Amino acid sequence: MSVPIDTADEVLSGEAVVLDVQPIGFLLRAAGAAIDMLVGYLVLVLWMFLRQWMLNLGIIGDAVDRIANVVSIVFCFLVLPVTVEIITKGRSLGKLAVGGRIVRIDGGAIGFRHAFIRGLLGVLEVYMTFGGLAILVGAFNARSQRLGDLVAGTYSQRVRTPRLMISEPVLPPALHGWAQIADVARMPDRLARRISQFLQTAPNMVPAARSRVAQNLLAEAAPFVSPIPAAPPEMVLVGVTVLRRERERRALEFANARTEKLTGRRVTL
């Protein structure tokens, strides 16, 4: 579990758990938007060649061509980007290229309303101004949101994140004495998972958020630990995790020894 640097931008789940989500940086966001904009213009140019070809062959007349011109603009600059975002759940060609995805402010998948608002305002701020208005607005907010994002309540979330190196915690030397007398009772599985996730991602968190989350988790785990050592909260969580792991390992070894004694077959852990 990780917390964004700006606490005003924290994303919470329905259970008030802080989620590890990061917005795409301004330059990557601009690059992705440029790719999507070029795709829209490319489709429009291809359609213009097709119209001209049909005009030369007499397949369509001038009146139909004028209507087709308006329809092609609406399709390329509004219908196409909205449809792509709905089908791909916020991952257009440009977002795929830069490793981003459009999501709601709460981290959920966007719907038709969000995509339509973004697409409608995108005609103005992306296509009519060649991205100038989107760049101007995105440069002055923390999540690089363009005007359409601010109105729709969305932003571009980073989906390409480095893999976490999962390492087994080791009992800190300062807690060796405490470990000899500590009693760690079985705690809820959800709390145990949250503590484990925190210890895995803590090195990537900013100090203030890291300390705050550690204190909150220790407060939840305190009823299951006796006594609470006089040590930093994160260190105590490491000690609790190690003791729980060792206790469960001993329980498995004892159960396997009994099984081997009764059945005569050795059980491999």
Phi, psi and omega per residue, in radians:
M1 nan 2.224 -3.092
S2 -2.237 2.809 -3.089
V3 -2.210 2.278 3.097
P4 -1.049 2.767 -3.086
I5 -1.113 -0.776 -3.135
D6 -1.529 1.931 -3.070
T7 -1.134 -0.372 3.099
A8 -1.227 -0.332 -3.128
D9 -1.787 0.226 3.135
E10 -1.090 2.505 3.066
V11 -1.916 2.166 -3.104
L12 -1.948 2.481 3.034
S13 -1.399 3.119 3.127
G14 -1.121 -0.313 3.122
E15 -1.732 0.300 3.115
A16 1.090 0.585 3.072
V17 -1.724 2.255 -3.137
V18 -1.250 2.219 -3.108
L19 -1.690 2.570 3.139
D20 -1.532 1.535 3.109
V21 -2.219 2.522 -3.126
Q22 -2.280 2.337 3.067
P23 -1.309 2.670 3.057
I24 -1.168 2.465 3.093
G25 -1.144 2.846 -3.040
F26 -1.058 -0.802 -3.089
L27 -1.150 -0.748 3.104
L28 -1.150 -0.686 3.112
R29 -1.076 -0.746 3.131
A30 -1.144 -0.681 3.128
A31 -1.123 -0.756 3.111
G32 -1.110 -0.719 3.117
A33 -1.137 -0.648 3.121
A34 -1.113 -0.700 3.109
I35 -1.101 -0.796 3.129
D36 -1.105 -0.671 3.139
M37 -1.148 -0.733 3.122
L38 -1.117 -0.646 3.093
V39 -1.075 -0.763 3.121
G40 -1.074 -0.784 3.122
Y41 -1.167 -0.631 3.129
L42 -1.119 -0.767 3.111
V43 -1.102 -0.672 3.126
L44 -1.129 -0.754 3.133
V45 -1.116 -0.747 3.098
L46 -1.072 -0.695 3.123
W47 -1.171 -0.616 3.100
M48 -1.123 -0.735 3.075
F49 -1.090 -0.692 3.130
L50 -1.135 -0.728 3.112
R51 -1.093 -0.778 -3.136
Q52 -1.096 -0.673 3.114
W53 -1.121 -0.748 3.128
M54 -1.190 -0.579 3.077
L55 -1.149 -0.764 -3.116
N56 -1.123 -0.580 3.130
L57 -1.494 -0.103 -3.138
G58 1.350 0.274 3.135
I59 -1.192 -0.654 3.089
I60 -2.201 2.723 3.115
G61 -1.723 -3.123 -3.115
D62 -1.111 -0.691 -3.117
A63 -1.124 -0.778 3.119
V64 -1.157 -0.619 -3.132
D65 -1.127 -0.683 3.125
R66 -1.138 -0.693 3.093
I67 -1.161 -0.745 -3.141
A68 -1.114 -0.543 3.118
N69 -1.118 -0.787 3.125
V70 -1.162 -0.762 -3.131
V71 -1.077 -0.700 -3.118
S72 -1.141 -0.667 3.112
I73 -1.141 -0.803 3.128
V74 -1.095 -0.712 -3.118
F75 -1.154 -0.834 -3.038
C76 -1.247 -0.629 -3.019
F77 -1.745 -0.218 -3.129
L78 -2.248 -1.021 -3.049
V79 -1.121 -0.803 -3.087
L80 -1.089 -0.932 -3.137
P81 -1.120 -0.627 3.122
V82 -1.148 -0.783 -3.131
T83 -1.101 -0.759 -3.140
V84 -1.082 -0.763 -3.121
E85 -1.147 -0.637 3.136
I86 -1.213 -0.794 -3.086
I87 -1.157 -0.717 -3.063
T88 -1.618 0.107 -3.119
K89 1.016 0.764 3.057
G90 1.590 0.175 -3.103
R91 -2.030 1.541 3.077
S92 -1.398 -3.119 -3.139
L93 -1.062 -0.749 3.119
G94 -1.134 -0.689 3.118
K95 -1.167 -0.660 3.091
L96 -1.098 -0.656 -3.091
A97 -1.170 -0.624 -3.082
V98 -1.782 0.006 3.106
G99 1.353 0.717 -3.134
G100 -2.200 2.991 3.100
R101 -2.706 2.371 3.114
I102 -1.368 2.182 3.128
V103 -2.325 2.910 3.035
R104 -1.234 2.922 3.130
I105 -1.038 -0.581 3.136
D106 -1.458 0.090 3.099
G107 1.594 -0.063 -3.122
G108 -1.410 2.938 -3.139
A109 -1.244 2.539 -3.140
I110 -1.352 2.777 3.086
G111 -2.061 -2.956 -3.111
F112 -1.065 -0.725 -3.096
R113 -1.051 -0.793 -3.131
H114 -1.125 -0.790 -3.115
A115 -1.145 -0.655 -3.111
F116 -1.203 -0.752 3.123
I117 -1.099 -0.765 3.110
R118 -1.086 -0.756 -3.135
G119 -1.166 -0.699 -3.116
L120 -1.123 -0.825 3.109
L121 -1.286 -0.425 3.099
G122 -1.136 -0.491 3.067
V123 -1.010 -0.715 3.135
L124 -1.338 -0.936 -2.949
E125 -1.499 -0.265 -3.139
V126 -1.897 -0.970 -3.007
Y127 -1.489 -0.763 -3.092
M128 -1.275 -0.499 3.131
T129 -1.911 0.203 -3.125
F130 0.927 0.673 3.086
G131 1.455 -0.039 -3.084
G132 -1.100 -0.796 -3.137
L133 -1.171 -0.687 3.120
A134 -1.109 -0.714 3.112
I135 -1.137 -0.731 -3.125
L136 -1.090 -0.756 -3.134
V137 -1.283 -0.757 -3.089
G138 -1.156 -0.444 -3.106
A139 -1.288 -0.243 -3.036
F140 -2.029 0.417 2.993
N141 -2.460 2.674 -2.956
A142 -1.103 -0.545 -3.070
R143 -1.723 0.179 3.141
S144 0.975 0.677 3.141
Q145 -1.416 2.347 3.009
R146 -1.477 3.114 -3.070
L147 -1.016 -0.710 3.125
G148 -1.078 -0.628 3.105
D149 -1.186 -0.740 -3.116
L150 -1.097 -0.687 -3.138
V151 -1.312 -0.720 -3.096
A152 -1.397 -0.272 -3.094
G153 1.319 0.796 -3.122
T154 -2.309 2.959 2.988
Y155 -2.769 2.935 -3.115
S156 -1.624 2.004 -3.081
Q157 -1.659 2.446 3.085
R158 -1.319 2.227 3.120
V159 -1.973 -0.183 3.041
R160 -1.710 1.724 -3.131
T161 -2.062 2.587 -3.141
P162 -1.118 2.523 3.124
R163 -1.172 2.433 3.130
L164 -1.422 2.342 3.078
M165 -1.475 1.883 -3.092
I166 -1.429 2.073 3.141
S167 -2.159 2.611 -3.124
E168 -1.424 2.193 -3.113
P169 -1.145 2.602 3.139
V170 -2.067 2.431 -3.127
L171 -1.076 2.144 3.126
P172 -1.104 2.484 -3.139
P173 -0.969 -0.581 -3.104
A174 -1.166 -0.278 -3.090
L175 -1.853 0.154 -3.132
H176 -1.081 -0.734 3.118
G177 -1.155 -0.748 3.120
W178 -1.093 -0.657 -3.084
A179 -1.110 -0.432 -3.130
Q180 -1.235 -0.458 -3.080
I181 -2.035 -0.086 -3.039
A182 -1.241 2.565 3.068
D183 -2.161 1.922 -3.139
V184 -1.920 1.907 -3.124
A185 -1.389 2.896 3.103
R186 -1.178 2.211 -3.139
M187 -1.890 2.848 3.138
P188 -0.949 2.483 -3.102
D189 -1.040 -0.663 -3.117
R190 -1.115 -0.742 3.115
L191 -1.137 -0.721 3.121
A192 -1.090 -0.684 3.119
R193 -1.166 -0.709 -3.140
R194 -1.127 -0.688 3.096
I195 -1.124 -0.762 3.136
S196 -1.093 -0.757 3.122
Q197 -1.122 -0.685 3.121
F198 -1.098 -0.785 -3.114
L199 -1.125 -0.543 3.128
Q200 -1.275 -0.622 -3.044
T201 -1.799 -0.069 -3.089
A202 -0.966 -0.701 -3.133
P203 -1.056 -0.347 -3.124
N204 -1.629 0.019 -3.095
M205 -1.674 2.696 3.070
V206 -1.277 2.639 -3.026
P207 -0.963 -0.783 -3.086
A208 -1.101 -0.807 3.137
A209 -1.176 -0.677 3.133
R210 -1.058 -0.777 3.133
S211 -1.163 -0.716 -3.104
R212 -1.143 -0.776 -3.133
V213 -1.143 -0.696 3.125
A214 -1.081 -0.739 3.118
Q215 -1.111 -0.730 3.140
N216 -1.134 -0.736 -3.139
L217 -1.181 -0.667 3.117
L218 -1.150 -0.644 3.101
A219 -1.092 -0.630 3.112
E220 -1.286 -0.580 -3.097
A221 -1.485 -0.263 -3.054
A222 -0.955 -0.699 3.131
P223 -1.090 -0.283 -3.095
F224 -1.809 0.037 -3.074
V225 -2.202 2.296 3.111
S226 -2.585 2.233 -0.147
P227 -1.460 2.935 3.054
I228 -1.507 2.069 -3.094
P229 -1.248 2.710 3.089
A230 -1.439 1.405 -3.098
A231 -2.582 2.860 3.089
P232 -0.988 2.522 -3.083
P233 -0.942 -0.729 -3.121
E234 -1.140 -0.668 3.112
M235 -1.128 -0.688 3.118
V236 -1.117 -0.702 3.115
L237 -1.102 -0.645 3.070
V238 -1.098 -0.805 3.128
G239 -1.075 -0.737 3.124
V240 -1.096 -0.740 -3.140
T241 -1.121 -0.726 3.132
V242 -1.129 -0.770 -3.136
L243 -1.127 -0.709 3.097
R244 -1.089 -0.729 -3.138
R245 -1.120 -0.764 -3.136
E246 -1.170 -0.679 3.123
R247 -1.110 -0.768 -3.140
E248 -1.174 -0.605 3.111
R249 -1.159 -0.735 3.115
R250 -1.135 -0.667 3.119
A251 -1.103 -0.707 3.112
L252 -1.156 -0.721 3.126
E253 -1.118 -0.694 3.118
F254 -1.146 -0.758 3.135
A255 -1.132 -0.680 3.132
N256 -1.192 -0.645 3.118
A257 -1.122 -0.705 3.107
R258 -1.141 -0.724 3.136
T259 -1.104 -0.736 3.131
E260 -1.127 -0.655 -3.130
K261 -1.190 -0.670 -3.105
L262 -1.370 -0.628 -3.054
T263 -1.800 -0.307 -3.107
G264 1.350 0.135 3.129
R265 -1.964 2.413 -3.108
R266 -1.466 2.352 3.129
V267 -1.828 2.233 -3.139
T268 -1.609 2.264 3.105
L269 -1.274 nan nan
